[in-house]
Amino acid sequence: METAVLKHILVPINKAGWPFVGGALALSVGFALIWKPLAIVGLIIAAFCTYFFRDPERQTPVREGLVVSPADGHVSAVETAVPPAELNMGAEPRMRVSVFLSVFDVHVNRIPAAGKITELAYHHGAFLNAALDKASELNERMSVKMETNDGKEIAFVQIAGLIARRIICNLTLDQEVKTGERFGLIRFGSRTDIYLPDGVAPLVSVGQQMVGGETVIADLLSDEAQRETEVR
């Protein structure tokens, strides 16, 4: 029991966050040399960075065919859209699920399905509010195309937001990946889109809360229709 509680409290920090935590602590020391009460400001910043860059373990469903959310956050849109042009997936619209991450969500991104990375493309762009529809087209983004183990093609895109200014993607071309593996991070508010194969219906709805690496977005082996939800 105590171990389980500690796991929820002592959450690991992603390595990308340590420079920010260390910098904030150094700032706190500097402030203390000027006026001791000012050190509190640095400590608050350090506490926020520790919280923001938390990197908890996740219980990933591993059954073949399942597609999980690549990010924490809430579903901001479920609609058809043409994948980013840089991925060369054609001009036909596909079902797209968009997950918006606030500054309070875990920002570590995870692989949505097992397979192989077949395309990587970085697009320089604007830094509009990631909740806007046009953010998918206009904002700075990292686009990834992959082929699942059963030969289906999906894409997922890290999109910078109004506050976000840094997209980290640690994937390489032809890399074999597993569902739920960490692959990157977007700093300070952002959005992640996922494009499903033709004929695959999303199993989530707008407003639903996602847990990256855990929440099932779609089932490639099922012909279940798109799900509907109600607020209760």
N, C-alpha and C positions, 0 to 999 in steps of 0.2 A: 504494500500500500504506500509506504513512505517513498519507495523508489519511483513508483508511478507519479506521485505528486511532484517529486524533484525533477522528473523528466519534463514536466509541463512548465516548471519554473526556470530551471537551468537549461534554456534552449541554446544550442550552439549558435555562434555568429558566423555568417559566411565570410570567407577570407577577404572578399572585396570590401567589407565593412571595417576591417581593423585599422586602415589608415585614417578613417573618419573618427573612429572612437579614440585612437591615439592622439590625433590632432586636437580633438575637443578636450582631452585631458591635459595636454600640453598648454592649451589656451587657458584652462582653469588655473594651472600653476602660474602662468604669466599674469592673469588677473589678480591672483592672490598676492603677488609681489607689489602690485599697485595699490590694491585695497582688498583686504581679505573677503568681505561680503561679495565682491564681484566674482569670486571663484564659483559661486553657486550657478552663475550663468553658464560657465564652461561645463559644469557637472550636469546641468539640465540638457545641454546639447549632446554630451557624451551618452546620457541615458537614452535620449531619443534615437541616436545612431545605433546604439546597442539593440533597441527595440526594432528599428526599421530593418536592420540587416540580419534579423533572426533567421535561422535556417533549420526548422524542425524536421524530424523524421516523418515519413508518411507511410501509410499502409496501402500500397498500390495493388489493385486487382490485376492479376497476371494472366487471366484466361485469354486465349488467342481471340483476336477480333475486337476487343474492347478498346475504345479511344477515350482517354482521360483528359481532364482539363490541364492545359499547360501552365495555368497560373491560378493563384488565389484571386478573389474579387467577386463581383456580381456580373451576371450576364446582362450586358447593355443592349444587345441586339441579336436576333436570330432571323436571318434573311438570306436571299440569294445575292451573290455578287461575283464579279469577275476577279479571279486571283491576280496578284501583282504581276504586271507585264514582264518583270525581270525574271520570273520563274518559268516562262515559256510553257504555260499550261493551257494556252488557247484563250479564245474570247467568249466561250460559253460560261454563263453564270453557274456557280456552284453554291451549295448551302454553306453559309458562313455563320459561325458562332463567335461573338465578340465578348471578351471578358475585360471589364474595366477594373483597374487596381487603384485604390486610393492610397494615400501615404500611410494608412494604418494596416494595409494588407501585407502579407509576406510577399516579397518581390523576387524570390528565387523562382526561375522558370524550369519546367520539367518536360521531358519527352512525352508526347501524347500516345504513342503506340510503338511497338517493337518493329524494327526494320532497318533500312539503310538510308543514309542521307545522300540524296542525288543532286541537289542544287543548293547553293548558298549565294545570296546576293544582298549587298548593303545599298540602301537608297538614301541619299542625302536629301533632306527636305525641311519643312517647317516644324514648329513646336506648338501646334494648336492644342486646345483642350482635347485630350484623348477620348473624351466621351462623345465628341461630335462625329457624325457619320463621315464627313470628309477627311477626318484624321487618317483613315485607312489608306487614302490615296495621296494626301499631301504631306503627311508628317514623315520625319526621319524614321527609318525602319530597317529591320533585319529580317529578310524573308528566307524561309527554309522549306525545301520540298523533300519529301521522303517517299520511299516505297516500303509498304508494310510487308511482313513476312508472307502474307497470302497474295502479294502482287498488286495491291491497291495503292493508289497515289493520293496522298494528302499533303497539305501545306499548313504551316503555322508561321505567324509573323509577330515579331516583337516591335511595338510601336512606341516611340517616345511621346511624352505628353507635354503639357504646359510647363511643368516644373522639371520633368526628366530631361537630362542632357547627356546621358551616357547609357548606351546599350552594350551589354557584355554577352557575347555568344562564343562558347568554347567548342563548337562543333567543327568538324573537318569533312571534306568531301569524301564519300564512300565509307564513312564511319558506320559501323554496326552499333545500333543503339537499342536499349531496353526501355519498356514502358516505365515512366516514373523517374527515370534518371535525371539528375540535375544537368542542365546544359547552359545556363546563363542567368542573367539578372538585368533588370532595368531600374535605374536609380530614381527614386522620388516621384512616384505617380506615373502611370502609363496604361497601356492596353495591349492585349494579346488576342489576335484573331486566329481562328483555325478553319480551314476549308476542307469540307468532307468530300468523299468520292460521289460520283453521280448515283442517285438512287438510295443514298443513305440518309435517313432522317435523324435529326438531332433529338436527343432524349431529355433536353433541358429547355427551360423557358426564360423569357426576359424577367429580370429581377431575382432570379435564383442565385443563391450564394454558392460559389465554387471553392473547392479545396484542391489546389494544384497537386497532381499526381494521385488523387484519390477519386474525385467525382467523375463518374462515367458520363461522357458527352454523347457518345454514339456507340452502336454495336454493328460492326461491319458484317457480321454473320447473321443478322436478324433483318426481317422485313417489316418490323414493327413501324407503325405510322408515327409521325411526330407527336410527342406528348404535349398535353395541355395541363396547366396547373392552376390552382386557386389559392388566393391568400386566405389563410385561416388562423 
